[in-house]
Amino acid sequence: MTEDTAARLKAEWFARFDEILENGKTIPSSNLKCLELCEARCCARVGMREMSAGEIASPVVVLLPFEMEYLIQKTGVSRDKFRCWSVQLTPELTIEVGMFDLGKPCPFLDGKLLCRIHSHNPLDCRTFPLLPFRDENGRLAWEQGENCPSLSYLSPRFVEAVKNVWRDLYPLIPKEWWDLYAFADTWTGWPDPQANPDLVKP
């Protein structure tokens, strides 16, 4: 039964990702000046380890449930390019959520620090510099990646469109994922799992 549930949920999430990518073609431009002003500071890469925490726009990219598998299928990248943590998706089903982190270069950056899979990049990347979080009352709330060098150019129409994407997904994402997402955003390197009993590496 668990395998059937996992297969069904995976198919549902894959359909959502397809829809997000298709609808993304009509989302207004962010108006960010990424190529002019950015040095890939929002992408996880080895060079970030030489930066101070205040210089890092987004220390960790956390993928949604089954998004790692979706990227593997769409891009052919190897599973060993991701760090994985266990998340309980339903009371009966625990899955591995993939992440990019400071310990490994982003597998999708080219030699010029440009994204090679921009048409399939993760939602966490796609909607940056908007950072969703679950507030203390269990509601969807927002922060901005303050280190984004072109934040002042961000289009309000893009912001509203991105928020709508996350609002649709919010009821489908378990609290445990949000806890991981919030905790990961504070990292400047990977902590010892034994020192963080609430987040145990599988």
PEQUIJO-V463805 format. One record per backbone hydrogen bond with DSSP energy under -1.0 kcal/mol. CO is the residue of the C=O (numbers start at 1). NH is the residue of the N-H. Records with the same first field share a line. If there is no record, write none. Layout:
CO: NH / NH
This chain:
1: 5
2: 6
3: 7
4: 8
5: 9
6: 10
7: 11
8: 12
9: 13
10: 14
11: 15
12: 16
13: 17
14: 18
15: 19
16: 20
17: 21
18: 22
19: 23
20: 24
22: 25
23: 26
30: 155
33: 37
34: 38
40: 43
41: 57
44: 106
45: 48
46: 49
47: 50
48: 51
52: 55
53: 56
61: 100
64: 67
66: 70
67: 71
68: 72
69: 73
70: 74
71: 75
72: 76
78: 81
79: 82
83: 99
85: 97
87: 95
93: 89 / 90
95: 87
97: 85
98: 63
99: 83
100: 61
101: 104
106: 109
108: 116
110: 113
114: 110
117: 120
122: 126
123: 127
127: 130
129: 145
131: 143
133: 141
135: 138
139: 135
141: 133
143: 131
144: 146
145: 148
148: 151
150: 153
151: 154
155: 159
156: 160
157: 161
158: 162
159: 163
160: 164
161: 165
162: 166
163: 167
164: 168
165: 169
166: 170
169: 172
170: 173
174: 178
175: 179
176: 180
177: 181
178: 182
179: 183
180: 184
181: 185
183: 186
184: 187
192: 195
193: 196
196: 199
